[in-house]
Amino acid sequence: MAVQAPNTDSLNLAATGVTTDIRGFIQVNERLETNIPGIWALGDINGDPQYTHV
């Protein structure tokens, strides 16, 4: 099985203040909200299933 890696390198998250975990995935709550109001993350960048309906 391949190790999952986030696709966040080109997003310049440091400029936004969005936090990531130790592996580089964007941290979100149960509503897919990041620590910055108005910014949500889903799919391969937050470490959860690719499809949000799952």
C-alpha positions as CSV (number, residue, x, y, z in Angstrom):
1,M,0.0,0.0,0.0
2,A,1.3,3.5,-0.9
3,V,1.8,6.0,1.8
4,Q,-0.6,8.9,1.5
5,A,0.9,12.3,1.2
6,P,-0.8,15.6,1.2
7,N,-0.9,17.8,-1.9
8,T,-0.3,21.0,-0.1
9,D,3.3,22.0,-1.1
10,S,2.1,24.6,-3.7
11,L,-0.6,26.2,-1.6
12,N,1.7,28.6,0.4
13,L,-0.1,27.8,3.6
14,A,2.4,29.9,5.6
15,A,1.0,33.1,4.0
16,T,-2.6,32.2,5.1
17,G,-1.8,30.9,8.6
18,V,-3.7,27.6,8.0
19,T,-2.2,24.9,10.3
20,T,-1.1,21.5,9.3
21,D,-0.3,18.4,11.2
22,I,3.2,16.8,11.4
23,R,2.7,15.0,8.1
24,G,1.6,18.2,6.3
25,F,-2.1,17.6,6.1
26,I,-4.4,20.6,6.8
27,Q,-6.1,20.3,10.2
28,V,-9.9,20.6,10.0
29,N,-12.9,20.2,12.3
30,E,-16.0,18.0,11.7
31,R,-17.3,20.7,9.3
32,L,-14.0,20.8,7.3
33,E,-13.2,24.2,8.6
34,T,-9.6,25.1,9.1
35,N,-8.3,27.3,11.9
36,I,-8.9,30.4,9.7
37,P,-12.5,31.6,9.3
38,G,-13.8,31.3,5.8
39,I,-11.2,28.6,4.7
40,W,-12.3,25.0,4.4
41,A,-10.2,22.0,3.3
42,L,-11.3,18.7,1.8
43,G,-10.0,15.8,-0.2
44,D,-6.4,14.8,-0.2
45,I,-5.1,17.9,1.6
46,N,-6.8,17.1,5.0
47,G,-6.0,13.4,5.3
48,D,-9.7,12.3,5.3
49,P,-11.4,10.3,2.5
50,Q,-11.2,11.9,-0.9
51,Y,-15.0,12.1,-1.2
52,T,-16.8,14.1,1.4
53,H,-20.0,12.2,1.1
54,V,-18.4,9.1,2.6
